[in-house]
Amino acid sequence: MKKIILIIGYGSIGKRHAKILKKFNNVKKIYVYTKQKIEGLSKLQNLNQIKKINPDYIIISSKTSEHYKHLNFIEKKLSKKTILVEKPLFNNYKKLKIKNNKVIVGYNLRFHPIIHFLKKYIERKKIYSVNISCESYLPKWRKNIVYSNSNSAKKKYGGGVLLELSHELDYLQWIFSNVKKINYAIVKKISNLKIDTEDFAVIGGRTKITNFHVSLNFFSLHAQRKILVNGNNFSLEADLIKNTIKIIENNRKKIKKFKINNNYTYIQQHRLLLNNDFKNACTYSEGIKLIKLIKKIKN
């Protein structure tokens, strides 16, 4: 059955979702709720029209600070729908019981083949430590957008490295189990970027199975996204930019390469959710737990 899609919010990520979903054979029509002028898609003038269009699959890609308002509205108006809320779920912890719909949080890196390989590879292995780093330069994130005006740069919209780069905290817990203890956390603004949020975070502690260190920043001119894992008789380096995994095990070194494009994880996420396959997706309860963890780190 062909699905009707509603995208709430039409910033860079909303546009990306629309562009990808246009190519799906099982998508009947795409509606967008936005104040912007749009072409090639149907525009919803008022969210109260939501019952009339009766969408099957709803994507909330509005400002993070508006996620709660939009999700709460849909939960009251509709039932038995699949709702994808872009990450992070909320800009801070809020109580909202979901009873009527299936809510997924958009941590699309869970659909990356390297993340899948790593999750399977470490099963039943003794893990000593995990070192995760995500470093990038905020002004180069989005074309045709002044970075200082972006949602990522503003605290009131849910910006800052902890929320914007929370993919790293999500897959840390998804692969290596939930964070049990935080030994240290440094979260602050240290660069000269024109933003009012933190641009640097270092967190260390222990999950239920291993020790971890996570380093995040917005100001590095050398882009890096790596996962270093050391365990009993092996060491591994996963590079999510070069799409490679280097493994040293039993004194032998091997390199695995993955050929994927920048939209691969989004395509996989939509393909599975449209077919009601939620196996690897981030659940609403997991999204809430992550927001609570971020709150704990900030405090």
Steps between C-alpha positions, in 0.01 A plus 500: 500500500631844407554735792412864559788695659495816709822691568479760776775758460686565176853597596803320356407163652131531404603570141733201508223268617266630229760457225567141607134400547399637158690206348317231700252293299280439804448873570172635363523865599718729712358791698717762669404723792715813482484878473738488203398516137542158345474352151428146388336392827163556663502754780297466818381846605393399850583197716130469583463361145697195606193279548377591154816385322534203741875436450645152556855616573586828670845656526556772761800698375414835653727682747595269788331744738171438310515119496301460821222731382464325164524147640247575775260644239524193274468256791169665594365523145602171339552135583678196354746718306877475467671821613868568441628781723832639384778473754523608772154414627463819710726790598459401865318231696122519481232254610280380217331159497465343157208259479337551161788492251837344426771761562857458373791740556712578192836359601568385145859393573344182642447408134865552405671173396806583712286544813325169422832323444639638826193403702520143374881477521524585871237245608642266765834683495674651802514877440755709693432847361313701237620838375254696285579829329288723279668822391376738232473868404150640548532781237544231232205283605237649273524684170315831451439538875682743729614263775446751780129518408455123486311295758830327588644832619212604726427364846130592484454277195683201646847554357843418642732201459332271753163510324618549142765227522296268720535227233823408676330456837219303339719243326728482806204369699352296215824309436671501840198503734360782715723751677528389862734767638642837393846562643556840342330743264625829358238691302575858399550753222871551433526621139423837339203367305204737505264270687338504845531126564780269611739402219713251696417196708714224649330222693652195665358217703379145479217318329381166631776323304790738443678829570433785257626843396301725265638819346280742301560842350369751244826680421743251347624575148603136482177300475508174691249238602664194649437215742801332661434175682756303701418156633640161588745412218369761256495871413268664252467841335177591322504812282153632414636756253730271301255210553771257607567264789854398596529194721809358668425156641734213585794703357325534164380826348208529260306792351135491400364766262136596459356670191208719600381851411396780736131411479539126557405497870197726441381281212534185710323663793201608286484171311474297820262735684264517201484120519439505877840350573614664825763246602809726503329838537538722806180465702322783678608364841863482384473859377369609840783317679752678281353842581524412870865399450577831327335686787718305745815582300414871490441505875 
